[in-house]
Amino acid sequence: MPENQTPTDPKDLFDLTGRTAIVTGGSRGIGRSMAIGFAAAGANVVVASRKADACTAVADEIVAAGGQALAVATHVGHADEIDRLVEATVERFGGISILVNNAANALGGTLTNITEAAFDSSYGVNVKGPMLLGARALDHLAASGHGSVINVISAGAFSPGEGLGLYCSGKAALWAITRVMAKEWGPRSVRVNALAPGPFRTDMMAGALAIPDFYDRIVESTVQKRVAEPDEIIGAALFLASDASSYMTGSALSVDGGTLA
């Protein structure tokens, strides 16, 4: 938003009409919810995840609702596929305004049992991928005039748990990278923030939430005493993606039901 310009209607702050958003990990869970939410706000949406059919299903859902979407199967741990994602997005929609680094690898295990292959796989998706994709998309984000990067971390980045050393440390690294991106890319008018979800009812969490004792502990760890539904992420994501957060960069927004409280 231009300096000193006051919107005439608060609803305009959240309008994404004419902007293009890439959402990695966009075929399920909170990624799917963000993709559909951005489309409802007027954005062209590129749905990226490893499985082509899953990406296509979400893109088709957006188009059926009257939106514009493109499905691009992408493994963000592979640099060549990141390049192809950026190229396909620009070819179809002419640019990139919003990038959501949501794809994640949730490998668990105690630190003494982590293999080199597991480390490389986890950090490849959770750290390397967002860093490389942000760098590849930077020129397009800057040219859009509304560049916003949302790096999805986790409440676990601030409060890591046993058996989650790889995942939580990777998300903590992504939080550090978020702040560096904000400092380095701010002069090009690209904002970079982190979104830190707590426990959500997603496919990634399904196995753990099916364990009664674990589920009870998770619920008790929140102030609201419940697990969130995926669509409850949309408001926070839309805020960070839009002009509603025009004076916000290098920050983390927690949507965790009070877990960190």
C-alpha positions as CSV (number, residue, x, y, z in Angstrom):
1,M,0.0,0.0,0.0
2,P,1.4,3.4,-0.9
3,E,2.7,5.5,2.0
4,N,0.1,7.6,3.8
5,Q,-2.7,6.1,1.8
6,T,-5.8,5.4,3.9
7,P,-8.2,2.8,2.6
8,T,-11.8,4.0,2.1
9,D,-13.3,0.6,3.0
10,P,-11.7,-1.8,5.5
11,K,-12.8,-4.7,3.4
12,D,-10.5,-3.5,0.6
13,L,-7.5,-4.3,2.8
14,F,-8.2,-8.0,2.4
15,D,-8.9,-7.9,-1.4
16,L,-6.5,-10.1,-3.4
17,T,-8.0,-9.5,-6.8
18,G,-5.4,-9.6,-9.5
19,R,-2.7,-11.1,-7.3
20,T,-1.2,-14.5,-7.7
21,A,-0.4,-16.8,-4.8
22,I,1.7,-19.9,-4.7
23,V,0.8,-22.3,-1.9
24,T,3.1,-25.2,-1.3
25,G,1.7,-28.1,0.5
26,G,-1.6,-26.8,-0.9
27,S,-3.4,-30.0,-1.6
28,R,-4.5,-30.8,1.9
29,G,-4.9,-29.6,5.5
30,I,-4.2,-26.0,6.2
31,G,-2.5,-25.5,2.8
32,R,-5.7,-26.5,1.0
33,S,-7.7,-24.1,3.3
34,M,-5.3,-21.2,2.5
35,A,-5.5,-21.9,-1.2
36,I,-9.3,-21.9,-1.2
37,G,-9.4,-18.8,1.1
38,F,-7.0,-16.8,-1.2
39,A,-9.1,-17.7,-4.2
40,A,-12.3,-16.6,-2.5
41,A,-10.5,-13.2,-1.8
42,G,-9.9,-12.9,-5.6
43,A,-6.3,-14.3,-6.0
44,N,-5.1,-16.5,-8.8
45,V,-3.8,-19.6,-6.9
46,V,-1.1,-22.1,-7.8
47,V,-1.6,-25.3,-5.8
48,A,1.7,-27.1,-5.3
49,S,2.5,-30.4,-3.6
50,R,4.1,-33.7,-4.5
51,K,1.0,-35.5,-5.8
52,A,-0.3,-34.2,-9.1
53,D,-3.8,-35.6,-8.7
54,A,-4.2,-34.1,-5.2
55,C,-3.1,-30.6,-6.6
56,T,-5.5,-30.9,-9.5
57,A,-8.4,-31.8,-7.2
58,V,-8.0,-28.6,-5.2
59,A,-7.4,-26.5,-8.3
60,D,-10.6,-27.9,-9.9
61,E,-12.5,-27.1,-6.7
62,I,-11.3,-23.5,-6.9
63,V,-12.2,-23.2,-10.6
64,A,-15.7,-24.8,-10.0
65,A,-16.3,-22.0,-7.5
66,G,-15.5,-19.3,-10.1
67,G,-11.8,-18.8,-9.3
68,Q,-8.5,-19.1,-11.2
69,A,-6.1,-21.9,-10.3
70,L,-3.2,-23.9,-11.6
71,A,-1.9,-27.3,-10.2
72,V,1.8,-27.9,-10.3
73,A,3.2,-31.1,-8.8
74,T,6.3,-30.0,-6.9
75,H,8.7,-31.5,-4.4
76,V,10.2,-28.5,-2.7
77,G,13.2,-30.4,-1.6
78,H,14.4,-30.5,-5.3
79,A,15.8,-27.3,-6.8
80,D,14.8,-28.1,-10.3
81,E,11.2,-28.6,-9.4
82,I,11.2,-25.3,-7.6
83,D,12.4,-23.6,-10.8
84,R,9.7,-25.3,-12.7
85,L,7.0,-24.1,-10.2
86,V,8.1,-20.5,-10.5
87,E,8.3,-20.7,-14.3
88,A,4.9,-22.3,-14.7
89,T,3.3,-19.7,-12.4
90,V,4.7,-16.8,-14.3
91,E,3.9,-18.3,-17.6
92,R,0.2,-18.8,-16.6
93,F,-0.5,-15.7,-14.5
94,G,2.3,-13.3,-15.4
95,G,3.8,-12.8,-12.0
96,I,3.8,-13.7,-8.3
97,S,2.5,-11.6,-5.5
98,I,2.2,-14.0,-2.6
99,L,4.3,-17.0,-1.6
100,V,3.2,-19.4,1.1
101,N,5.9,-21.9,2.1
102,N,3.7,-24.5,3.8
103,A,5.0,-27.8,2.5
104,A,6.5,-29.7,5.4
105,N,8.2,-33.0,6.3
106,A,7.1,-34.2,9.7
107,L,9.7,-37.0,10.3
108,G,9.9,-37.7,14.0
109,G,12.2,-39.8,16.2
110,T,14.6,-39.3,19.1
111,L,17.9,-37.6,18.3
112,T,19.9,-40.7,18.8
113,N,18.0,-42.5,16.1
114,I,18.0,-39.9,13.4
115,T,19.8,-41.0,10.3
116,E,21.7,-38.8,7.9
117,A,19.1,-39.6,5.2
118,A,16.3,-38.5,7.5
119,F,18.1,-35.3,8.4
120,D,18.6,-34.4,4.8
121,S,15.0,-35.2,3.8
122,S,13.6,-33.2,6.7
123,Y,15.7,-30.1,6.3
124,G,15.5,-30.3,2.5
125,V,11.7,-29.7,2.7
126,N,11.4,-27.7,5.8
127,V,14.4,-25.3,5.4
128,K,16.2,-25.6,2.0
129,G,12.9,-25.6,0.0
130,P,11.4,-22.4,1.4
131,M,14.8,-20.6,1.2
132,L,15.3,-21.5,-2.4
133,L,11.7,-20.9,-3.5
134,G,11.7,-17.5,-1.9
135,A,14.9,-16.6,-3.6
136,R,13.7,-17.8,-7.0
137,A,10.4,-15.9,-6.6
138,L,11.9,-12.7,-5.3
139,D,12.2,-10.7,-8.5
140,H,8.5,-11.4,-9.3
141,L,7.4,-10.7,-5.8
142,A,9.2,-7.3,-5.9
143,A,7.7,-6.5,-9.3
144,S,4.2,-7.1,-8.1
145,G,4.1,-4.2,-5.7
146,H,2.4,-6.3,-3.1
147,G,5.1,-8.9,-2.4
148,S,4.3,-11.0,0.7
149,V,6.0,-14.2,1.8
150,I,4.4,-16.4,4.5
151,N,6.7,-19.1,6.0
152,V,4.6,-21.6,7.9
153,I,6.5,-22.6,10.9
154,S,4.9,-24.2,14.1
155,A,4.3,-23.5,17.7
156,G,7.0,-26.2,18.1
157,A,9.6,-23.8,16.8
158,F,9.3,-22.0,20.1
159,S,8.3,-25.0,22.3
160,P,9.9,-28.1,20.9
161,G,8.9,-31.5,22.1
162,E,10.6,-34.9,22.6
163,G,10.7,-37.0,19.5
164,L,10.3,-34.0,17.3
165,G,13.9,-32.8,17.1
166,L,14.1,-32.7,13.3
167,Y,10.7,-31.1,12.7
168,C,10.9,-28.5,15.5
169,S,14.5,-27.5,14.8
170,G,13.8,-27.2,11.1
171,K,10.9,-24.9,11.9
172,A,13.0,-22.8,14.2
173,A,15.6,-22.5,11.4
174,L,12.8,-21.3,9.1
175,W,11.8,-18.7,11.7
176,A,15.4,-17.4,11.7
177,I,15.4,-17.4,7.9
178,T,12.1,-15.5,7.9
179,R,13.7,-12.6,9.8
180,V,16.7,-12.6,7.5
181,M,14.5,-12.6,4.4
182,A,12.5,-9.7,5.9
183,K,15.7,-7.6,6.4
184,E,17.3,-8.5,3.1
185,W,14.1,-8.1,1.0
186,G,12.5,-5.2,2.7
187,P,14.3,-2.6,0.6
188,R,12.6,-4.3,-2.4
189,S,9.2,-3.8,-0.8
190,V,8.7,-7.5,-0.1
191,R,7.3,-8.4,3.3
192,V,8.2,-11.7,5.0
193,N,6.4,-13.1,8.0
194,A,5.9,-16.4,9.7
195,L,2.7,-18.2,10.6
196,A,2.9,-20.5,13.6
197,P,0.0,-22.9,13.8
198,G,-0.6,-25.0,16.9
199,P,-2.6,-28.3,16.8
200,F,-4.8,-28.6,13.8
201,R,-6.9,-31.5,12.7
202,T,-5.0,-32.3,9.5
203,D,-3.8,-35.5,7.7
204,M,-0.3,-34.9,9.1
205,M,-1.6,-34.9,12.6
206,A,-4.2,-37.6,12.1
207,G,-2.1,-40.6,13.3
208,A,-1.0,-38.8,16.5
209,L,-4.4,-37.4,17.3
210,A,-5.9,-41.0,17.0
211,I,-3.9,-41.9,20.1
212,P,-6.2,-41.1,23.1
213,D,-3.5,-40.2,25.6
214,F,-1.6,-38.0,23.1
215,Y,-4.9,-36.3,22.0
216,D,-5.8,-35.5,25.6
217,R,-2.3,-34.0,26.2
218,I,-2.6,-31.9,23.1
219,V,-6.0,-30.6,24.1
220,E,-4.8,-29.8,27.6
221,S,-1.8,-27.9,26.3
222,T,-4.1,-25.3,24.7
223,V,-6.0,-22.5,26.5
224,Q,-9.0,-23.2,24.4
225,K,-9.0,-26.9,25.2
226,R,-9.5,-28.1,21.6
227,V,-7.8,-28.9,18.3
228,A,-8.4,-26.4,15.5
229,E,-10.1,-27.2,12.1
230,P,-8.1,-26.4,9.0
231,D,-10.3,-23.5,7.9
232,E,-9.4,-21.7,11.1
233,I,-6.1,-20.7,9.5
234,I,-7.7,-18.7,6.7
235,G,-8.2,-15.4,8.6
236,A,-4.6,-15.2,9.8
237,A,-3.2,-16.2,6.4
238,L,-5.3,-13.7,4.5
239,F,-4.2,-11.0,7.0
240,L,-0.5,-11.7,6.3
241,A,-1.0,-12.1,2.5
242,S,-3.0,-8.9,2.1
243,D,-2.6,-5.1,2.6
244,A,-4.2,-5.5,6.0
245,S,-0.7,-6.3,7.3
246,S,1.1,-3.7,5.2
247,Y,3.3,-2.5,8.1
248,M,4.2,-6.0,9.3
249,T,7.4,-7.8,8.4
250,G,9.8,-10.1,10.2
251,S,7.1,-11.1,12.6
252,A,5.5,-14.4,13.7
253,L,1.8,-14.8,14.0
254,S,0.7,-17.6,16.3
255,V,-2.6,-19.4,15.7
256,D,-2.3,-22.0,18.4
257,G,-5.4,-21.8,20.7
258,G,-3.1,-20.4,23.4
259,T,-0.5,-23.2,23.3
260,L,2.4,-20.8,23.8
261,A,0.5,-18.9,26.4
